[in-house]
Amino acid sequence: LMGNALIIKPSEHTSLSTLRIGEILAPHIPPGLIQVLTGGRPVGEAIVGHRDIKRITLTGGKNAALAFYRIAAESGHIKDFTFELGGKNPMVIYPDADAEKAFTSAVHGMNFYQTAGQSCGSTSRIFIHRSLYEEAKAAIKTACEAIRIGEPQDPDTLMAGLSTPQQFEKTMHYIEVSKREGLPLLTGGARLTTPPFDKGFYVPPTVFCDVTREHTLFREEVFGPVLALIPWDDEAQMLADINAVKYGLTASVWTASLDTAMEFARRVDSGTVWINGSSKHFPGFGFAGQKDSGLGQEETLEELVSFTQLKAVHYFGAEGRKNVEIRLI
């Protein structure tokens, strides 16, 4: 970035795509300018603790971010971090919303298609006004059950399996917890085991209804294909419930009133808000989180500038004083 040498350390579970990008770039750039380092925790710790690496970004979890702070402190080196962490992201559907589009967006925003719900930006809590609740349940159930699950190599596949055994086990844990807590299951909720699904970690889109602030699924990030439907009547209580969790990454609001939407955007604890939409990113427009969802801006000019260092230079000559600022790569 901005002319710096770049080290990319992908997840040890999903390294092949990043390695392929490195192969594609290699003939077109000077040797060593971009390096892909694979491996587990020791590789990441070595990068964070290295004296010559001053600027680091992380997409991961809160525990990893705290570990980065600790490693940097113990190494005795000052670092500049950007963290994009977890989310328990709300989508709110007001009674005046375009209901059909909102229900479609509820499924789209969960990122079932791209990642099987393994996305920190997924709108995993759908707050639906009571007047639309039954209609929403029927539409979301139909849309989820229409998603074609299959092998990633199949061009007709819309949703594949979970990435690792650990993520599969975590997802099933939250499904079982939700069942034990008595949440009504709208669809999904069990591993697919018939061939060819017996050779992978396939969990269909899973939707629980009548989720409240007291339920585990309301508060904790699954990072899997599990969606919570939450009816609401009182706007103030709904906003309080949304902001009660430790996360603050994204939010979506569906309403015909721009005033309502902008007031929601002002009051919700989220770094990114979509109005009558979800999940889209736009070049040069920031993506950021609040609270435990992150630190700093991504995808902006400010992020690019953050990969430089500002130096103020003051010159005193016969013709008078001149002041300039120089950004060093």
C-alpha positions, 0 to 999 in steps of 0.5 A: 500500500502507498508504495510500501512492501507488503506482507500478507498472512492469510488464515492457515485454513484458507491460504490457497486463494491468497497464494494464487494471488501472489503467483499472479502478481509475482511476474509484474512486481519487484521480487519481495515487494509483496510476500505471502507468509502462511502458517499458524499463530507463530507466524502471526506473532513473529510479524506483530513482534518484528521491530521493522513492521510498524503498520498492521491490519487485522481481520479477525476476532477480539482475542486476536486484537488483544493479543496483537496489543500484548505482543507489540507491548512485550516486544517493546515496539510501537505499532499502528493497528487497524482492526476489523473484528466481529459483529452481531449486526442488526437489520431493522424493518419498519412497518412502512418498509417495502416488505418484499425487498426488505425480506429478500435483503434479510436473507441477502444480508446474512451472506449465506450465498458468499460465505455460508454466513461466515462474515463479520458483516452479516446482518444476523439479527432481523428486527421486524415490526410486529405488523410484518412479523408473520409475513416476514417469517414465511418469506424468509423461510421460503427464501432460505430453503430455496438456496441451493447447497452444494460443492464449491466447484459446482457452478450451480451451488449458491452456498457451500459448507463451513470452512473448518471443523472448529467453525462447524462445531461452533455453529452446531453449538449455538444451534443446540443452545438455541434449541435448549433455550426454547427458541422456535426453529423456522428452518434448518437446524441440522447438519446435512449428512446424505451424499455428497454432504457426508464429506463436508461440514454442510449446515443449511440456512438456519432461522430461529424465531422470537429471539429476545435480549435474554437469549444467547443467540441475541448476544453472541456472534455465531459466524455461521449460517444462523439467523435470529428473527426478533419482533418489535413494537416499541422503537425506543426499546428496539434501539436499546436492545440493538445497542445492548450487545458489545458489537457495533460493526454494521446495521441496516434499516428498511423504511420509506421515511428518510427522517426515520432512517437518518435518525436510526443511523444517528442512534445505532452503535454501528460504524457502517449503516445501510438504508434500504440495502445491505452488505454492499461496499463502495470504493473509497467509502469507509467501512468501520466498526465501533465498540468491540467490532474494530478500530480505524477505517478501512477502504478509504483514502484515510486508510491509504494515508495511514500507511505513510508517515507525516513529517513537518519540515520548517525552512528558514532562509534569506527569502523568509520562512517556508513550512511544508509537510511531507509524507514518507512511505 
